[in-house]
Amino acid sequence: MIWLASRSARRQELLTQIGVAFEVLRLREAGGRAIDVVEVAHDGEPPPHYVERIARTKANTGWQSMLARGLDVRPVLGADTEVALDGVVFGKPADERAAKAMLAKLAGRTHEVVTGVAVRWQEETHFALSTSKVTLAPLSRAAIAAYVASGEPFDKAGGYGIQGRAGAFITRLDGSYSGVMGLPLAETAGLLAKAGFPVP
């Protein structure tokens, strides 16, 4: 059993897929109290450095929260996924306009999806990076508008989900399908094994 420092339904689905038992360790993300992990890239910060910093911060913050709250001591997994094009990080779109702009920039081009995974156990934080290249087909304004209207883009980096309707837009994937979803399974299993918790 591990703690998952993420509310992502996709990460929960992927851990379940490989038989990892977990409970969600909720970090403060909004509303009245200080946010536990501020997910903002530093000026000029390369995407791989950014996702490593955020994944490690989530795992370490989760570990401290677990101890402070007197919860069962278990490994804490944190992860971060970002879409990058020409060195620019595309986060989650704030609204329809932002989602349409992101998809228009990604359409007909190849971008990178960078996912960092960190596992904190005792005094060590183990980390792995997964980088995949994804090519989207050219998309008409009508196709982008219809996809945005579905509501799918809004909680996803880059404004699309490979496991959803946007799967029809993807013409090529070089890398990890699960990494593009948000949790590269081979790397995650390796980290858990390194921490002494091999995947069953």
C-alpha positions as CSV (number, residue, x, y, z in Angstrom):
1,M,0.0,0.0,0.0
2,I,1.3,3.4,-0.9
3,W,0.1,7.0,-0.7
4,L,-0.6,8.8,-4.0
5,A,0.0,12.5,-3.7
6,S,-2.3,13.3,-6.6
7,R,-6.0,13.7,-7.3
8,S,-5.6,12.5,-10.9
9,A,-8.2,9.8,-11.8
10,R,-5.8,8.7,-14.6
11,R,-3.0,8.1,-12.2
12,Q,-5.3,6.1,-9.9
13,E,-6.5,4.1,-12.9
14,L,-2.9,3.3,-14.0
15,L,-1.8,2.2,-10.5
16,T,-4.8,0.0,-10.3
17,Q,-3.9,-1.5,-13.7
18,I,-0.6,-2.8,-12.4
19,G,-1.9,-4.0,-9.1
20,V,-0.5,-1.3,-6.8
21,A,-2.7,-0.7,-3.8
22,F,-2.9,3.0,-2.8
23,E,-4.8,5.7,-1.0
24,V,-5.0,9.3,-2.1
25,L,-3.1,11.7,0.1
26,R,-4.8,15.0,-0.6
27,L,-2.6,18.1,-0.7
28,R,-4.0,21.6,-0.4
29,E,-4.5,23.0,-3.9
30,A,-6.9,25.9,-3.4
31,G,-9.4,27.6,-1.1
32,G,-8.6,29.6,1.9
33,R,-5.4,27.9,3.0
34,A,-1.9,28.1,1.6
35,I,-1.3,25.8,-1.4
36,D,1.1,23.0,-0.6
37,V,2.7,22.8,-4.0
38,V,2.9,25.8,-6.3
39,E,3.0,24.5,-9.9
40,V,4.6,27.4,-11.8
41,A,7.6,27.1,-14.0
42,H,10.6,29.4,-13.2
43,D,11.7,31.7,-16.0
44,G,13.7,29.7,-18.6
45,E,13.3,26.5,-16.6
46,P,13.5,23.5,-19.0
47,P,10.5,21.2,-19.0
48,P,12.4,18.2,-17.6
49,H,13.8,20.2,-14.7
50,Y,10.3,21.6,-14.0
51,V,8.6,18.2,-13.9
52,E,11.4,16.8,-11.7
53,R,11.1,19.7,-9.3
54,I,7.3,19.4,-9.0
55,A,7.2,15.6,-8.7
56,R,9.9,15.7,-6.0
57,T,8.1,18.5,-4.2
58,K,4.8,16.6,-4.3
59,A,6.4,13.4,-2.9
60,N,8.3,15.2,-0.2
61,T,5.4,17.5,0.8
62,G,3.2,14.4,0.9
63,W,5.7,12.6,3.1
64,Q,5.8,15.6,5.6
65,S,2.0,15.8,5.5
66,M,1.7,12.1,6.3
67,L,4.0,12.4,9.3
68,A,2.3,15.6,10.5
69,R,-1.1,14.0,10.3
70,G,-0.1,10.8,12.0
71,L,-1.1,8.7,9.0
72,D,0.3,5.2,8.4
73,V,3.9,5.4,7.2
74,R,4.1,4.3,3.6
75,P,5.9,5.3,0.4
76,V,4.6,8.5,-1.1
77,L,4.3,8.8,-4.9
78,G,4.2,12.2,-6.6
79,A,4.1,12.9,-10.3
80,D,3.8,15.8,-12.8
81,T,3.1,15.7,-16.5
82,E,3.7,18.6,-18.9
83,V,3.3,19.1,-22.6
84,A,6.2,21.1,-24.2
85,L,6.5,22.6,-27.7
86,D,9.6,24.5,-28.7
87,G,10.8,24.5,-25.1
88,V,7.6,26.1,-23.8
89,V,5.6,24.3,-21.1
90,F,1.8,24.0,-21.8
91,G,0.0,23.6,-18.6
92,K,-3.7,23.0,-18.1
93,P,-5.9,25.4,-20.0
94,A,-7.7,27.9,-17.8
95,D,-10.7,28.4,-20.1
96,E,-12.1,27.6,-23.6
97,R,-10.0,30.3,-25.3
98,A,-6.8,28.9,-23.8
99,A,-7.7,25.3,-24.7
100,K,-8.4,26.3,-28.3
101,A,-5.1,28.3,-28.6
102,M,-3.1,25.3,-27.2
103,L,-4.6,22.8,-29.6
104,A,-4.2,25.2,-32.5
105,K,-0.5,25.4,-31.7
106,L,-0.1,21.6,-31.3
107,A,-2.1,20.6,-34.4
108,G,-0.1,19.2,-37.2
109,R,3.1,19.2,-35.2
110,T,5.2,17.0,-32.9
111,H,5.5,17.9,-29.3
112,E,7.0,16.4,-26.2
113,V,5.1,15.0,-23.2
114,V,7.4,15.0,-20.1
115,T,6.4,13.1,-17.0
116,G,8.4,13.0,-13.8
117,V,7.7,10.5,-11.1
118,A,9.1,10.6,-7.5
119,V,8.8,8.1,-4.7
120,R,9.7,9.2,-1.2
121,W,10.5,6.4,1.3
122,Q,12.2,7.2,4.6
123,E,15.1,9.6,3.8
124,E,15.4,9.0,0.1
125,T,13.4,10.3,-2.8
126,H,13.8,8.2,-6.0
127,F,13.0,9.8,-9.3
128,A,12.5,8.8,-12.9
129,L,11.7,10.8,-16.0
130,S,9.7,9.7,-19.1
131,T,9.8,11.7,-22.3
132,S,7.6,10.9,-25.2
133,K,7.1,12.5,-28.6
134,V,3.5,12.9,-29.8
135,T,2.3,14.0,-33.2
136,L,-1.1,15.5,-33.7
137,A,-2.9,15.5,-37.1
138,P,-3.8,18.9,-38.6
139,L,-7.0,20.0,-36.9
140,S,-9.7,22.4,-38.3
141,R,-11.1,25.2,-36.1
142,A,-14.4,23.3,-36.1
143,A,-12.7,20.1,-34.8
144,I,-10.9,22.0,-32.1
145,A,-14.1,23.8,-31.1
146,A,-16.0,20.5,-30.9
147,Y,-13.4,18.9,-28.8
148,V,-13.2,21.8,-26.4
149,A,-17.0,21.8,-26.1
150,S,-16.8,18.2,-24.9
151,G,-15.1,19.5,-21.7
152,E,-12.3,17.0,-21.9
153,P,-9.4,19.4,-22.2
154,F,-9.7,21.3,-18.9
155,D,-7.9,19.2,-16.4
156,K,-5.2,18.0,-18.8
157,A,-1.7,19.4,-19.6
158,G,-1.7,20.7,-23.2
159,G,-5.5,20.6,-23.3
160,Y,-6.0,17.0,-24.5
161,G,-6.2,13.5,-23.2
162,I,-4.6,10.6,-25.2
163,Q,-7.0,8.1,-23.5
164,G,-10.1,10.1,-24.5
165,R,-11.6,11.6,-27.6
166,A,-8.2,13.2,-28.6
167,G,-6.9,9.7,-29.2
168,A,-8.4,10.2,-32.7
169,F,-6.1,13.2,-33.3
170,I,-2.8,11.4,-32.6
171,T,-1.0,10.1,-35.6
172,R,2.3,9.0,-34.0
173,L,3.6,8.2,-30.5
174,D,7.2,7.6,-29.7
175,G,7.5,6.7,-26.1
176,S,5.3,5.7,-23.2
177,Y,1.5,5.7,-23.7
178,S,1.0,5.5,-19.9
179,G,3.6,8.3,-19.5
180,V,1.5,10.6,-21.8
181,M,-1.6,9.7,-19.7
182,G,0.3,10.8,-16.6
183,L,2.2,7.9,-15.0
184,P,4.8,5.9,-16.9
185,L,4.2,2.4,-15.6
186,A,7.6,0.8,-16.2
187,E,9.4,3.7,-14.5
188,T,6.9,3.7,-11.7
189,A,7.3,0.0,-11.1
190,G,11.1,0.5,-11.1
191,L,11.0,3.2,-8.5
192,L,8.7,1.3,-6.2
193,A,11.1,-1.7,-6.5
194,K,14.1,0.5,-5.7
195,A,12.3,1.7,-2.6
196,G,11.8,-1.9,-1.5
197,F,8.1,-2.3,-2.7
198,P,8.2,-4.3,-5.9
199,V,5.0,-4.4,-7.9
200,P,3.2,-7.7,-7.5
